[in-house]
Structure formats: C-alpha cells, structure tokens
Amino acid sequence: MIRVVLADDEDLIRGALAALLELEPDITVVAEVSDGDAALAAVERLSPDIAVLDLEMPRRDGVAAAEAIGNRAAVVIVTRHARPGVLKRALAAGVRGFVPKTTPASRLATILRDVHAGGRYVDSEIAATALTEDTCPLTARELQVLRHTRRGGSVQDIARSVHLANGTVRNYLSSAMAKLGVSSRHDAARVAWDEGWI
C-alpha cells in the first residue's frame, strides 16, 4: 500500500480527494490535515510514502512544507495557482510532483504510483511556461522580506523574523520596489506573488 498524508485547507476538496484516493486498491490516506505545519507533524509521526500538499495553505505553504519534510516522504504539490515561478521553487525544494487541481483523481492516483516508484511528474503546460518565462530579478533576501510583507508583517515584524535590523529590511524592500518598478512594498510583494517568485 502507498501511504499518503493529504494536506489542503479546503475541507470539501481535502475530504473529496481522500475519498477518491481511498477507492484505489493500492493507496491509503493515513492522515488528512489543513495546513503545512500539521502536514509536517503528520509526516514526522506517521512516516508516509507520499505527502500530497496544497500549494496555498495557512502557517506554511506547500513549498515551505516540502522543504521541511525533506526526504522523509516524497512530496506532490496540487494547486489551482500553477505559476511557473512556483514550479521552480517547488523543484528546488525537492518536490517530486506538481499537479494542477484540474487533474482527474484517477490520473492523480497514477501520478502517485509513479512518484512512489521513484519517478517525477510535472504538468506539461506548467513546464512549458516555466521554460519560457523571465528569470527573477530579485535576490534571495529581497524575496524573503517580500514573503513576510505578503503575510502582513510590519518592517519591525519582518526584521525580527529574519534576524535583520529594521533599516536593512527597509533597504531590501526599497531595492525590490525599484527593481519591480512599483511604489510600495505591498505592490512589490503582489508582483512577486503573481510571478510565482514567492
């Protein structure tokens, strides 16, 4: 049996997907959780073969959860927001599958079997777009402070979270704003999110 932890903050979708996967003779859902922190805890507690994670979840998104899970389980991301920049981040985090939520359940089951056997799966449309998109002009630190900005943190909150001085955070935000041609840190965070960089 392929043991799966399923994480999605939308109860109806999570429950429906779990029910559909349970119909497969060789797949069992050992835990259903609603956020990235709970997914990590379930993986640590249950040692599943695969963690199927929604991209956008509270506390820790699917990519951040995949980074934390590491090699404890193969990770497959399912998302309705399949932006190419996110694909690059996911692959860098070691994700083994990247699947749009429009994928039929029977196809997802096949993908999970392939991933369990050591393969990878990336949706062809997302992959084609990722190959032709522009590269991100922002540094890792600029992306980090924009990630925190998107969560609604003040400059002081961001500085505390990333262990930098307030002025240093303001400098990174100003640099990101200039590179993206926007007038506020919130606009910069929105652009970075829309491009899939954060």
C-alpha positions, -999 to 999 in steps of 0.1 A, spaced: 0 0 0 11 35 -8 6 55 24 -4 92 18 -7 122 40 -31 147 24 -29 184 33 -54 210 20 -70 239 39 -103 235 19 -122 208 38 -145 198 10 -117 194 -15 -95 175 10 -123 152 20 -133 145 -16 -98 138 -27 -92 115 3 -124 96 -5 -114 92 -42 -79 81 -34 -93 55 -9 -111 39 -38 -78 29 -53 -68 -6 -42 -31 3 -35 -34 37 -19 -45 46 16 -48 81 32 -32 78 66 -39 115 76 -59 145 64 -47 179 77 -55 215 69 -21 233 70 16 230 63 26 227 99 1 199 105 14 182 73 49 182 86 38 169 120 18 141 103 48 131 82 70 130 112 45 110 132 33 85 105 62 82 80 40 80 49 54 73 15 40 105 -1 27 138 12 2 154 -12 2 191 -3 -19 220 -15 3 249 -25 -16 276 -6 -22 267 30 -21 286 63 10 287 85 33 271 60 26 268 23 32 237 3 67 246 -9 78 255 26 63 223 40 81 203 13 114 219 23 107 210 59 96 174 51 129 169 31 135 133 23 111 119 49 84 115 22 81 122 -15 61 154 -20 35 161 -46 21 196 -48 -15 201 -60 -26 236 -69 -51 258 -87 -24 286 -89 2 269 -111 25 297 -118 59 288 -134 79 306 -107 63 284 -81 72 254 -101 109 264 -100 107 269 -62 90 236 -57 115 217 -77 143 234 -58 126 222 -26 127 186 -38 91 182 -48 86 151 -69 52 161 -85 35 193 -94 -1 188 -104 -30 212 -112 -62 207 -92 -79 202 -125 -62 168 -128 -87 139 -126 -85 117 -95 -76 86 -115 -47 105 -131 -35 117 -97 -35 81 -85 -13 71 -114 10 100 -107 13 89 -71 22 54 -82 49 68 -105 63 90 -78 62 61 -53 82 41 -78 109 69 -80 96 89 -109 86 126 -112 57 143 -127 53 180 -138 23 191 -156 33 198 -193 16 232 -196 33 245 -164 66 231 -175 63 247 -210 55 281 -195 83 278 -170 109 272 -198 99 305 -215 94 328 -185 118 356 -175 141 350 -146 135 366 -113 155 399 -108 153 398 -70 179 384 -46 170 357 -20 169 382 8 146 405 -12 123 376 -18 124 366 19 113 401 31 86 402 4 73 369 16 69 383 51 54 415 37 27 395 19 18 379 53 11 414 66 41 420 88 54 454 97 90 463 90 97 456 126 80 422 125 99 413 93 132 424 108 125 403 139 115 372 118 145 373 95 170 385 122 180 417 104 180 454 115 149 475 106 170 497 83 184 466 65 149 453 59 138 487 45 168 487 22 159 453 8 123 464 4 134 496 -14 157 476 -37 129 452 -46 105 480 -52 130 497 -76 137 465 -95 100 459 -100 91 495 -107 64 498 -80 58 524 -53 51 503 -22 63 471 -6 29 456 -8 28 462 -46 63 446 -48 50 416 -28 20 413 -51 41 414 -82 65 387 -68 35 366 -58 18 370 -92 51 359 -109 54 329 -86 87 340 -71 73 339 -35 
